[in-house]
Amino acid sequence: MTTLTQTKTVPTKVGTVLTEHEYDTLNKMLKSKDHADHTMAQAILNQCDIPKSIYWIWKLARNGNTTRMVYLRTKASREFSSTSTLFHISNQRATSFALYIVNKKWLTEEIYQRLKPEILDELSARNKEGNFYEIYVDIKETYAEFDPESALTHLKTTKL
């Protein structure tokens, strides 16, 4: 008589890098009412290359998917949540998120270019009245490598 033993090991990561297409698919799966979709989405996230996919992970988390991204209580899910600092990044605005991933050395030119419009919008929102000055911004020299076409950017004022 043979008995089957079930091993509980973390599967080897394949290092999938998320793209906008995968983001759209995962977002739909996580918003679905079908728990099988949530499980499949979580399995995909558990296998992704977190530093290279962090922007899309952040976007998924900001869309209110955080709990569904890690609801399975597995080692892989805990590792994903811990490595991506999922619950920490889920509430960050673009500027805070960019500075956070700079410190982790995960910021790339591509991620910066995706964050830049939102960062500029945040700066504009802080300059609500702008009655006396036209404000222009330029990236700090420290971060210039992320914005090779850096130029003074006019900050549009938003009036309430």
C-alpha positions as CSV (number, residue, x, y, z in Angstrom):
1,M,0.0,0.0,0.0
2,T,1.5,3.3,-1.0
3,T,0.6,6.6,0.4
4,L,0.8,9.9,-1.3
5,T,2.6,12.6,0.5
6,Q,2.0,16.2,-0.2
7,T,5.0,18.6,0.0
8,K,4.5,22.2,0.7
9,T,7.3,24.0,-1.0
10,V,7.5,27.4,-2.7
11,P,7.6,26.9,-6.4
12,T,10.7,28.1,-8.2
13,K,10.2,31.6,-9.5
14,V,10.2,32.0,-13.2
15,G,10.8,35.8,-13.1
16,T,7.9,37.0,-15.3
17,V,8.1,40.7,-15.9
18,L,4.7,42.3,-15.9
19,T,3.8,44.7,-18.7
20,E,0.7,46.9,-19.3
21,H,-1.0,43.9,-21.0
22,E,-0.5,41.6,-18.0
23,Y,-1.5,44.5,-15.7
24,D,-4.8,44.9,-17.6
25,T,-5.5,41.1,-17.4
26,L,-4.5,40.8,-13.7
27,N,-6.6,43.8,-12.8
28,K,-9.7,42.2,-14.5
29,M,-9.0,38.9,-12.8
30,L,-8.6,40.6,-9.4
31,K,-11.8,42.6,-9.8
32,S,-13.7,39.5,-10.9
33,K,-16.2,37.8,-8.5
34,D,-14.7,34.4,-9.4
35,H,-12.3,33.2,-6.7
36,A,-10.5,31.0,-9.3
37,D,-9.5,34.2,-11.1
38,H,-8.1,35.6,-7.8
39,T,-6.1,32.4,-7.3
40,M,-4.7,32.4,-10.8
41,A,-3.8,36.1,-10.6
42,Q,-2.1,35.5,-7.3
43,A,-0.1,32.5,-8.7
44,I,1.1,34.8,-11.6
45,L,2.1,37.5,-9.2
46,N,3.9,35.1,-6.9
47,Q,6.1,34.2,-9.9
48,C,6.9,37.7,-11.2
49,D,10.2,39.5,-11.0
50,I,9.2,42.0,-8.3
51,P,11.9,44.7,-8.9
52,K,11.2,44.8,-12.7
53,S,7.4,44.6,-12.2
54,I,7.1,46.9,-9.2
55,Y,5.3,49.7,-11.1
56,W,2.5,47.4,-12.2
57,I,2.3,45.8,-8.7
58,W,1.9,49.3,-7.3
59,K,-0.8,50.1,-9.8
60,L,-2.7,46.9,-9.0
61,A,-2.4,47.6,-5.3
62,R,-3.6,51.2,-5.7
63,N,-6.7,50.0,-7.6
64,G,-8.0,48.3,-4.4
65,N,-6.7,44.8,-5.2
66,T,-4.3,44.5,-2.3
67,T,-6.1,41.8,-0.3
68,R,-7.0,39.8,-3.3
69,M,-3.4,39.8,-4.4
70,V,-2.3,37.8,-1.3
71,Y,-5.4,36.2,0.2
72,L,-4.0,32.7,-0.2
73,R,-1.9,32.0,2.9
74,T,1.1,30.4,1.2
75,K,4.8,30.9,1.6
76,A,5.0,32.3,-2.0
77,S,2.2,34.8,-1.2
78,R,3.9,35.9,2.0
79,E,7.2,36.3,0.2
80,F,5.6,38.3,-2.6
81,S,3.9,40.6,-0.1
82,S,7.0,41.0,1.9
83,T,9.4,41.6,-1.0
84,S,7.1,44.0,-2.8
85,T,6.1,45.7,0.5
86,L,2.6,45.5,-1.0
87,F,0.6,47.0,1.9
88,H,3.2,49.8,2.3
89,I,3.2,50.9,-1.4
90,S,-0.5,50.5,-1.9
91,N,-1.2,53.9,-0.3
92,Q,1.6,55.9,-1.8
93,R,1.2,58.7,-4.2
94,A,3.5,58.7,-7.3
95,T,6.2,61.0,-5.7
96,S,6.5,58.9,-2.5
97,F,6.5,55.7,-4.5
98,A,9.3,57.0,-6.8
99,L,11.4,58.0,-3.8
100,Y,10.7,54.6,-2.2
101,I,11.9,52.6,-5.2
102,V,14.9,54.9,-5.7
103,N,16.0,53.9,-2.2
104,K,15.5,50.2,-3.1
105,K,17.5,50.8,-6.4
106,W,14.5,49.6,-8.4
107,L,13.7,52.9,-10.3
108,T,14.3,52.7,-14.0
109,E,14.0,55.2,-16.7
110,E,10.8,53.5,-18.0
111,I,9.2,53.5,-14.5
112,Y,10.2,57.2,-14.1
113,Q,8.6,58.1,-17.4
114,R,5.4,56.5,-16.4
115,L,5.4,58.2,-13.0
116,K,6.5,61.7,-14.3
117,P,3.0,63.0,-15.4
118,E,1.5,62.0,-12.0
119,I,4.4,63.5,-10.1
120,L,4.0,66.8,-12.1
121,D,0.2,66.7,-11.4
122,E,1.0,66.4,-7.6
123,L,3.3,69.4,-7.8
124,S,0.7,71.4,-9.7
125,A,-1.9,70.5,-7.1
126,R,0.3,72.0,-4.4
127,N,0.4,75.3,-6.4
128,K,-3.3,75.7,-6.4
129,E,-3.6,79.5,-6.7
130,G,-0.4,80.4,-8.6
131,N,-1.4,84.1,-8.7
132,F,2.0,85.6,-8.6
133,Y,4.5,83.2,-10.2
134,E,4.8,80.9,-13.1
135,I,6.5,77.9,-11.8
136,Y,8.9,75.6,-13.8
137,V,10.4,72.4,-12.5
138,D,13.5,70.4,-13.5
139,I,14.7,67.1,-12.3
140,K,17.5,67.1,-9.7
141,E,20.9,66.3,-11.0
142,T,20.9,63.2,-8.7
143,Y,18.0,61.7,-10.7
144,A,18.9,63.1,-14.2
145,E,19.7,59.7,-15.5
146,F,16.0,58.8,-15.4
147,D,15.0,61.7,-17.5
148,P,17.6,62.1,-20.4
149,E,15.3,64.6,-22.2
150,S,15.0,66.7,-19.1
151,A,13.9,70.3,-19.7
152,L,12.2,72.9,-17.7
153,T,8.6,72.0,-17.4
154,H,5.9,74.6,-16.8
155,L,3.8,73.6,-13.9
156,K,0.2,74.3,-14.7
157,T,-1.7,75.9,-11.9
158,T,-5.0,74.4,-10.8
159,K,-7.5,76.9,-9.5
160,L,-10.3,75.7,-7.3
